[in-house]
Amino acid sequence: DGTQGDILYYGASGAPARLGFGTSGDFLKTQGTGANPAWATISGGLSHASIWRLNTSFTVTAGVESLISANLEEDDSSGAARIGAAMTESSGIFTFPATGIWRITSTGSWYYAAGGNTYAYIRNYSTIDDGTWVFVGYASEGLGSTVPQQGAGTSSFLLDVTDTSLCKVKFVGFSPNANGIAGETDKNRTTFEFYKLGDT
């Protein structure tokens, strides 16, 4: 006889032993040769995930980096969701809610109505000391000569966020011509995605 949820296993002496029931959601974990099994809590998994977007279009200054510092919002479309705590944004600087290994993805949606051949991209910057910004990649898009032109590019990188007060990211629009970055308030066009993949 036993108790519902108990597990019988063989101990070091070779005699049966009882492992009492664990906590709901636990799994049975082997601890290898010479050790008894145990209940364990599932760890890891995606603990934070959110998508932000540009909610209003704007035109960058030709040949000049334009920090995307306004009209940013977390996706609040019908049915939109977030996992974990929210990112914090102030004047285009994004701060993380937790330490860990984060995947950051930027998608730039561009339009060009003046003709000619050109290109545009979102530049991704990160800092690990709240001061030294490093250009870590860009979401690039080529725009051709047909008017009007639209296009989009995507870029991702991983950041080891060891300190939430020091590790931050920002996004900058750039084009040699006065091109527009497209944004909408109820749809995702130019977006910034944040996923915590694991612990630091």
N, C-alpha and C positions, 0 to 999 in steps of 0.2 A: 504493500500500500504506500501511497505518497500523496503529495499535494498537487492539484492541478497547476500545470506550468513548470513543475520541477523537471530537472534533467538528471539521469543517472549516468555516471562515468566511472572509470577505474582510476583510483588514486595510486600513490607511489607504492603502497603495499600490495597492490593487485586486487584489493577488495573494492567492491562497489561503493561509491560515494554519491551524495546527493548535492546537486547544485540548485539552490532555490531559484524561484522565478525572478526574472529581472524586471527592469522598468519598461513600461510600454514604449516600443520603438527601438529598444536595444537589439543587438544581434549577438549570436553566439560566436565567440572568438577563440581560435586555437592559439596557444602561446608557445607551440613548438614542443620538441622532445623534452621530456622530463618536467613538464609543467601541466597544470590542470587547465581545462577550458574555463572561460569566464564570460560573463556578459559584458558588452562594451557599447558605448554610445557612438553612433555614426558621426564622424567629423569630416570637415572639408565640404565640398559642394559649393554652389554659387550662393554666396551670402549677401551680395550686393549687386544690383543691376538697375541702371536707369538710363533713359534717353532724354537728351535736351535738344532743343532746336532754336533756330533763328526764326522769329515770328514776323519780321518785317524786312523786306528787301532793301538793300542799299548799294550804292556804287562806290567802288574803291577809287582812290586817287591813283592815277596812272604812274606806275613805277615806284610807288611808295607802299610800304607795309601798312596795312590798316587793321589794327587790333579789333577783333570782334568783341566789343565791350558793352553793347546795349541790345535791347530787344531780344534777350535770351530767356527762355522759359523751359521748364521741364514739360515733357509731353503730357498734355492733359486731354487728349482726344478721347472720344467715347470708348470705354473699355481699356484705356491705357492703364498700365500698372508699373509698380516699382518693387524691387526686392531689397529689403534692408533700409538703412537710413539714406537720406537724400544727400547728394552733392551740394556744396555751398558755392554760390557764384557772386562775385562782387567786382564790378567794372571789368568783366571779362576774365577774371582770374578764378579758376576752379580749385576748390579745396576738398580733400577727401574726408569721408566720415569715419574711416577706419584704416589702420595700417594693413599692408598685405601686398600681394602681387596683383596689379591692376592692368587690365587690357583697355586701352583707350582707342576709339575709332572715330575719325572725322570724315564726314562726307560733305563735299562742297557742291552745290548746285548753282551753275553760272548761266548768265545770259549776256549776249553781245548783239547789239542792234546797229552797229555802225559800219559793218563790212570789214574786209581785210582778214588776214591770217594772224592769229595771236594765240595766247595760252593764258591760263589762270590757275591758281591753286590755293588751297588752304595750307598754311605752314603750321605744323605742330611744334610747340615749345614746352619744355618741362624744366623744373628747377627742383633740386633736392636740398637747397640751403636758403630758400626764400629770397634769392637775390641774383644768382648766376643762371641766366636762362640759356638753355641749349636747344638748338634747332635739331629736332630728332626725326623729321620726315615731313612729307607733304602729300596731299590729295590733289593730283594734277589733272588738268583737263585741257585738251587742245580745242581751239575754236576756229572754224574755217571761214571761208570768204562769203558763204551764202548768208543773206540777211533774212530773218533774224537767226541767230545761233543759240542753241542751248546745249548744255552738257553737264556731266557730273563726274567726280573722281572721289575715291575712297582710300584712306590710309590708316594703318593700325600700328600701335607700338605697345610694349609692355613697360610698366614702371614699377620699381620696387619702392613702395611708399613705407619708409621706415619711421617717419615722423609726420603726423598730419598737419603740424604747424609749419613745416619746412618744405614739404613735397607738394608741388602744385603744377597745374598745366594751364596753358592759354592757346588760343587759336588766332591766326593772323591771315587775312586775305591779301593776296598779291597778284597783280597783273601788270604787264607793261602798258596796257591801255586801260581806259576808264570803263571797266566791265562791272556788271552787277552781280552780287551774290543774292540768290533767290531765297526768300523766306515766306512762310505762311503761318497764320496763327492757329489753324485747325488741321494742318497736314504737315508731315515731315518731309522737308526738302533738303535744307542744309542742317545736318544733325551732328551731335556729339554724344557718343555712347561710352558708358563707364561700367565695367564688369570686374568685380573682385574674383580672381580665379583661385586664390589660395593665400596662405599665410606667408609673411616675409621670412 
